Amino acid sequence: MTRHHRALTALATGSLMIAVAYPAAAQELEAAGATDAAGSQDIIVTASRRPQTLQEVPISVGVVTGAAIEQQGQRLFTDLQSSVPNLQIDNTNGNYAITIRGLGSGANNLAFEQSVGLFVDGVYSSRARSLQVPFLDVERIEVVRGPQGALFGKNTNAGAISMVTRRPTRDFEAEFRAGTELAEGGMNFSGYLSGPISDTLSVRLSGGAGQADGYIENRLTGFDDNGSKYRSGRAQLLWEPSDDFEVLLKVEGFRNEINGSNAVYNNIGNPNCNLCNVIRNASGGPDAQDKPGFWRFSRGFPKEYDVTKSRTGAMTMNWTPGDWSVTSITAYQAVDSERTFNTIPGPINLLNTLQAEESSQFFQELRVSRDVAAGINLAFGATYTDADLDILQLVSYNGNLVGTTLPQAEGVRGFSQTSWSLSPFAIVEAELTDALTFSGSLRYSHEKKDARGTSTNVGPRIPANNLDFDISGSRTEKLWDYSLRLRYEFSPAVSAYVSYATGTKGGGFLSNDGLLLYNIRNNNGRFDFDDERARAWELGTKMRLFDRRLDLDIALFRTRFANLQVSSYNGTAFITGNAAKATAQGVEVEARYRPSSIVSLGATGAYLDAKYNDYPGGPCLYDAPATCTPATNNLSGVRLTRAPEWKASGYVQFDVPVSDDLIVSARGAADYTSKSYLQGDMNPLNAQSGYAKVDARLAIRKEDGAWELALVGRNLTNKVTFSQAINTPLLGGNSHVVMINAPRTVNLEAVLRF
């Protein structure tokens, strides 16, 4: 029986069907809900593609509200992982590396799409760089864990992250924020203006700008590296000519620029490595850097920078004629980026890389829903995307160094890809009894990709097997996904659910591998790689106890992956392909307790066991015997990369009235992540050791919210952590480079609301 026949049969039997029907998109809704005795408010989410409270949605969802983002000083996309169990987000020298429950696409192949789908106001984005700028006027962010192919579409086999921005309002409101960074230097500004301009038109204008001084002391140039500056803006126009029809127009854009680099050494190699000794002696000899820290000893030329620009236009229409509900989302997005970095950091101009990327995407979704019988709702529709991607990588080898032979040479690698996909879907929800609900969803995806990769070497080839090539390829894929979930409500305060869901991620092509032709000729590689698939069981419970003062969510999960796409760098080449099988299983717990309107506490925890079950042809581990070759190697039992075994976080907050109209707020928080390997060779020098970070906030505000003054500190213990680790190209001798995350920051912020 074929895969799609099995999916249709499973749907027809109705076993374990669950969650999803109404077509309301995330951007069509605003958080709302009843306030409980402790003064808290239900959070409305759209993870199941219809408005539900966290208690009602039968999916494991982590939610970070816009208010929490602002209060906790979570300004960047990478900050989310401190609040959401089993979420890992790392900014690397390639792309963002995003994993949920241990699954995610490697960051080394620049053409990789994410295994974690990214959505902004219901619009899919294939390029994670589109979320590089600080958050702007966000309503909430939903992190949906586990395969979501049937609900969200392609490339969501690890999960989905959905950002919902704030919409225009019928009442006038405005806000202005200004902050200054006290520890490292910098400033930031943001604000919005929203309200009606006629009986049928409302507008919302949002903007932000700022700059942060560098936090990596460059002891060679005397400057601080990795400073940044950004600006962003969004304009929305909402037209409501009648009660049953609305049109929302949105345009937004940003520019983010990073100057310098945060790449530092984590060991410059062994004494018997000649080139390592040249770098070490030029970097201070005995005082050369051999452990990561907030400093480096690196030349300032050629200039290192990272610039990203993004532009998006979108139109959303909602129409409710009679018993029908119709939604259309049309969007266009373009993302351009260019990055240069000294691939071998240090005072010698030895190896430099430029990476440039241009991408564009057209997105269209149409959804229709209706109650077809008592307690039964049917929704159906289709999603269409059309995307272009161009990538250029320029690698420059410079000069003949004393004591080593490295001639002048250059490698130019180009990649272009066009793709389109059409994805019809259907969703049904039925109430079996007053307490029992099941739903099911089915999606078919037809995708076509055409790609061309080129490599040209000027001067000697480095390494010698970097052959010139011009290779084209084409892929057509027909993929089915379905999800089935069953929810039982024991009482209004306690429910349980069971879920079975699938997810697929389309195959693709290698974009930046100079050894591609050599590997193809020696049967060690291909230009393309296959699709990967995930199947997951999940059992969970959600409880609202003690007069709704305690929220407790628990989820047990087991996900099996087939043809898992992997990419790692061994210091000479990118090893990219499909691992055979892997399993990720574990538990997630989230708790929130509000004993009174003054005190609130929260904690999250996650345990993850994520390993390869079978990976023939995998790269050799760092300590493998010299006789090891990928052709005979199997990584069965080896842990997945960027999959820490334990993650935990907690906070306590006090909101104390000090007068009739003033409230003082104090919050302390900490998060812990256990050891995580950042490359598949399992080398300890390519691993981030376990660590804990501490944050705090102290604020005073007017009770009606008219103004607020806050002091926000993050990473107060100044913990050194890193987001990427690689075997240093050409050096050998167990040399490694890591990319350092931000140090302690202390931001003084003032807020005015009107």
C-alpha positions, 0 to 999 in steps of 0.5 A: 500500500502506498504512503498516500493510500495509507494516509487516506485509509487512516483518515477514513477510519477516523482513529485518533482524529483531532484538532483543527478546522476553522480557517482563521489565520493567525494574523486575523486574531488578537489575544483575548479571554476571560480574566481569572481570580488571580488577574491572569488572562487566557492566551488565545492561540491559533496553533490548530488553525482556529482560535483556542485557549492553551487549555483547549488546543490538543498540541504541545505549544509554547507561547511567548506573548508580546508583553513578555517579550518586551518585559524580559528584554527578548529582542532577538529571534535567538532569545526565544529558546530561553522560554520554550522547552526543547527549542534551540536557535543558533545564529551561525556563519551560514544560516540560523540553525533551528531545532525543535526536539532535536530535529533541524536542518544543518546550517552549513548547506546554504540552500537548506530550507528549515525543518522548522517552518517559519510563519509571520502573520500566516505567511511562510518564509523559507529563509530564516534570515528574514527574522534577523532584525529585533522584534517589532510590535509583536502580539505573540509567538507560538512555537508548535512542537512536533511534525505539523505537515498537515496543518502548516504545510511543507518543511514543518516536520520538526515543528513551526514557529508562528509570529503574530503581529499586532493589527490596526485598532478601532481605538486610538493608541500609541507607544514610544520606547527608548532604551540605552545599553549600559554594559556594552553601549548602544541605544534602541528606539521603537514605537507604534501609532494605531487608530481609525482614519474613517468609519471603515479604515484603520491604520497602524504604523510601527517602527524601530531603530537602534545600534549596539556597540561591539562586544568582542574586544579585538586586541590587535585593532583596538576596536570592539567587533560584532557591533550592529545597527538596524532599522525596521518599519511596518505599515498596515491598513485595515478596510472594513466596509461591512460586518462580513468582509475585511481587507488588511494590507501590510508592507514592511521592511528592515535592514540589519548590519553587523560590523566585525565578527564574533569568531574566536579560537577554541584551540589553535592546534597541536604543536606539530601543526606547522601552519597552526604554529605560524598563526599562534606565534603571530597571535601572541605566542604563549598568550594566543587565544586557546579558549573562547572569551569576549576577545580576539586577536584578528586583523581588521582587513579585509573588513568583516560584515553581515548585512541583511535586507528584507521587504514584504508586502501582504494582503489578507481578505476575510469574507463570511457570507452566511454560514461560510468563511473564506480567507485569502492571503497573498504575499511577496517577500524578498530577502538579500544578504551579504556576509564576509568573514576571515575564515581563519581568524588571526593577524595573517590575511590567509583565507577569506570568504564572501557569501551573498544571497538573494531570494524572493517568494510569492505566497498565496493561500485560500481557505474555506470552511463551514459547519456541514452538520451539528458538531462537524466543521469542514475546512479545505483550501490550497497553498501555492508558493513560487520562489527563486534563490541565488547564492554566491560564495567566493573563497580567497586564499592569500599569499605564500607565508613564511614556513608554509606553502599556500599560493594565491588562489580563488574559488567561486561557487554559484548556485541558483534555484527556482521552485514552485509548490501547490498544496491542497488540504482538508481539515475536519473536526467532529464532537463525538460527545460533550467531552470527546472531540476528534479532528483530522487533517490531510495535505498533499504537496506537489513541488518542483525544483530546478537548480544549477551549481557552478564552481570555478577555481582561479589559480591552484585548486585548494584543496587539489580535488576542488574541481571546476564544474557546472551541474544542473538538476531537477526534482519533482516530489509528491508528498502526503501528510496527515494528522489525527488527534483525540481530546477528552475533557475530564472537566473544564479544568483538566483535559488529555489528548493523544496525537499521531502526526506526520511531517515531510521536508522536501529534498534539495541541492547542495549549494556551496561544496567545492568537492561536489564533482570529485565526490560524485566521480568517486561515488561519495556524493550527489548534487541533490539530496532526498526528502525527509519524513517524520512520524510522531506520537504525542500524549499530553495533559493540560490542567488549570487547577486551584481556581485557575491559579496553576497552569500545568501542561505535560507532553510525552512524545516519540518521533521517528525520522527517515532519510534525515537531512544532515550537513556537517563540516569536517575542516575540508569539506561539507558532508551533506546527505540523508541519514537513514533513521533517527528517533527523538523522544522525551517529555516537556513540562510547563507550569505557571502559578499565580497565588495572587495578583502580586506574585507569579511564578513559572517553570519549564523543563524538558528531557530529550533523547535524540539519537541516530538509529541507523546512519550508514555512510556517516562521517567519521567521529573525531576519535575514530581510528585512522582506518575509518572511512564513511563508506564503512562507518555507521553512526547508530547510537550517536546523539543528534547535533544541537539536541541537549539532553536537558533544558530548564527555565524558571522565573519569579515576579512581584508586582507590588503597589507602592501608592494609589497609582504606582506599581513596582515590578521585580523579576528574576529568571534563569535558564539551563541547557545541558551539553550540546554538540554543534558538529556531527564529529562529536569533538568536545571542542565542537561542543557547548558545555552545559550552562545556566544564564541569569536575567533580572528586571526592575521596573516602576510603572503607572497603574494605568500603563501610561508610562514605565521605567525599567532596568533589564539585565540579561546574562548577568553572570557574563557566561561565555557561550557560543552558537557555532563551532567548526574545525578550522579550514586548512589548519588541521591539528585539532584547530577549532573556531567558535562564534560567541554569543552576547555577554552581559547586557543591561538596558535602561528603558523608558516607555510612554503610552497614549 
